[in-house]
Amino acid sequence: MFSPGMNVVSALYQRGRTLSESLAVLKAAVHCRGLCQPYVLPPLRLLSPPELEALRGEMLGLKLLNGA
């Protein structure tokens, strides 16, 4: 089974984002794995449904989701 390196995984949520944006995307990524809810506290911003689906698609492509 393919296992992406940590640089690839960290780029998934850090690429072109501020620290606060990265934290919200990281939380959403953990949510996609079924480990928590995607909610974040202000001043962080919850990902929109299209953003969440794009993230889920990237994670599927990297084989980071259970059953993928």
N, C-alpha and C positions, 0 to 999 in steps of 0.2 A: 504494500500500500504506500502511496506517495505521502510524504510528510514534508511540508514546506519549511524552509529555514525560518528562524526567528526574524531575520531582516525582512523577509517577505510578509510575515504576519504583522510586524510592527508597522510596515509601510501601509498596510491595509487601513489602519485607523489614524496614522500620523500624517500621511502624504498630503502636503499642501494645507495643513490645518494648524490653527492655534492650539495651545495646550487645552483650553476649555472645550474647543470643538473636538479634539482628539479624545478627551475623556468621555464625552457624550457618545461618540462613535464606538469606543471600546465597550461602554456599557451596553449599547445596542448589539454589538457583536456577541457579547456574553449572553444576552437575551436570545439571540438566534440559536445559540447552543442549548437553550432551554434551561439555563441556570438561574435566571432572575427575570424580573420585569425590566422594560427599557426605560423606566422613568428616572429622571435626574432632577436635582433641586436647582432653583435659580442661583446664580445667573446662567447656568448651563441650559441649553435648548434641546428639547426632545427632537429626534430625527422625524422628518415628515414621512408619511407612508411611502412615497416614491424613493426617498433616500434610504429607508430601511430595506426596501426590496432590492435596490441597487447593491447595497452592502451584502444582503443575503445571496445575490447572484455572484458577487465576487468570492464570497466564502464557499459557495458551491463549486466554483471553478478551481479553488485551491484545495478542495476536498477537506474543508474544515468543519463541515456539518455532520452530525450523526446520521448514519445511513447513506451518506453521499459517497 
